[in-house]
Amino acid sequence: MKKIAVIGAVLDEPKEIQKIFNNIISEYSHIIRGRMGLPFESDGISVISLTVLGELDEINSLTGKLGNIPHVSVKTSISKKEIK
């Protein structure tokens, strides 16, 4: 069963790691339904929100890969409702 989730990521050094972040995101493009990014250029931070629809294992895998990037903090909120 699929779930809807929101993945929030804060990139503390976006210029250094944005390419790595985007490469991982592209691997999971099949479950990503929306993406919003807010740059805080004067502070050297970017905030990215991803809305995803996928199997729990896929969502957790994406969250784990993003969280393993240096200078990235990630939190995920997953719906309790299952989608067929």
N, C-alpha and C positions, 0 to 999 in steps of 0.2 A: 504494500500500500504506500501511496505517496503522501507527503506532508508539505505544507507551505511553511516557509521559514524566512526570517529576515536575518541577514548576516551584517553586522556592523563592524567596520574596520577603521582603525586610526593608524595612519602612516606617519611616524615621527620624522622620517628622512625620505620624503616622497621622491625626490630627484634621484636618490641612490637606488631605491628598490622598486620604483614604479614598473619598470620593465618586467621584473620577476613576478610581481603581483599580477600584471596583465596577462602574462603567459599562463599562469595557473588559472586565472579566470577563463581564458579562452578554452582550456581543456574541459571546462564544465559549462560551456555555453549552452549545451542542450538542456540544462535545468534552470538556467538563469532567465527570469522573466522581466527583471527590471534592474537598473543600476543608476544610482545618483551619487555624484561626487561633489564635494565642496572643498575647494582649496583655501587654505589659510596661509597664503604665500608669505606674508610678513612674519608669520610665526614658524614657517618651515614645517607645516603639518597639513595633511589632507585627510578628510573624513569621507569614507565610501560606504554606501548602504546598498546591499544586494537583496533582491527579493527572489527566492528560488522555489521551485516546485519539483520535488524529486523523492527518491527513496531515502530513508533515514541514513543508510550507509553512505550514500553519495553526498548528502548534506554534511555529515560528520567528516568525511574525507576531505571535502573542500575546506571546511573550517580548520581542520588540522593542518593542511598544507599552508594555508594563509597564515595561521598562527605560528608556524615554524620559520617564517621569514623574519630576519632580524629587523628590529624597529617597527614591528607591526603588532598591534593589540587587536584581538578579535573576540566578539561575543555573538552568540547566536540565540535567537528566540524561535522555538519551533511550535507550530500549532498542535493542539491536542487532537484535533479532528483529522481523520484520515480521508484522503481523496482517492477515488477509484480511477 
